């Protein structure tokens, strides 16, 4: 029984609302939509000015030349506003008193991308939209061959930089060179190489440690690059145009000059057979042993005493 009463209440409410709506439309259908009866609200948290209230009012007038409430096509008007590149969403509706309400939410750029000489904005959802001739939104500049499937991760990186005081102080731009992402710094001529867009917090934390424990005691112009893309290590590249690096770079070049040159071995036409090699090695080993053996000194043989020849006995016969 309770469910039946609930269904009945809902049905009665819908019927009453429909009746009131139809009554209000009939009552106000012949009235003009004056400026005071148009309410435009911009609902974005971050203020942007790609489209202003004046632009929206002009679209309403173009969509309804007669200016009558009854001749206004609300779905068509809503579709027209949503088609604007800088509009994220638009909700158009009439109140029971005949007032036209337009709730507009504009796209808020997270970064501005320069790719192949073309500039455009990208919002937090990874959606591209063109730059405006009348308004430029302050956001981080990104350059290089950035793929569409990287937009969202890149937007997350920019938002993390904007929300962190240390990162916001140091990083003023992002570039992509040869598949590697680099953070451009405000101090010195160096850039911070981060590689891909994974483990960003860990990489930025590593750079922060390097700055606090070492770089604060150095001239930032000393380096041309600080790489944190490798796990658990930081690799620095010296700036060749920094005068204090001359002695270090010269010493490094001298060490490289001392290194023996690599000479490629000539290939033999035929490889010796294994058996002949074994035989030759055995013979060589035997010869070596013979050479290393001490020579035996031959003792002179003792000469036998000379034996005098016996005289023959002579027999005298008388």
Secondary structure, 3 states (H helix, E strand, C coil): CHHHHHHHHHHHHHHHHHHHHHHHHHHHCCCECCHHHEEEEECCCCCCCCCCHHHHHHHHHHHCCCCEHHHCCHHHHHHHHHCCCCEEEEEEEECCCCCEEEEEEECCEEEEEEECCEEEEEECCCCEEECCCCCCCCCEEEEECCCHHHHHHHHHHHHHHHHCHHHHHHEEEEEEECCEEEEEECCCCCEEEEECCCCHHHHHHHHHHHHHHCHHHCCHHHEEEEECCCCCCCEEEECCCCHHHHHHHHHHHHHHHHCCCCCCCCCCCCCCCHHHHHHHHHHHHHHHHHHHCCCCCCCCCCCCCCCCCCCCCCCCCC
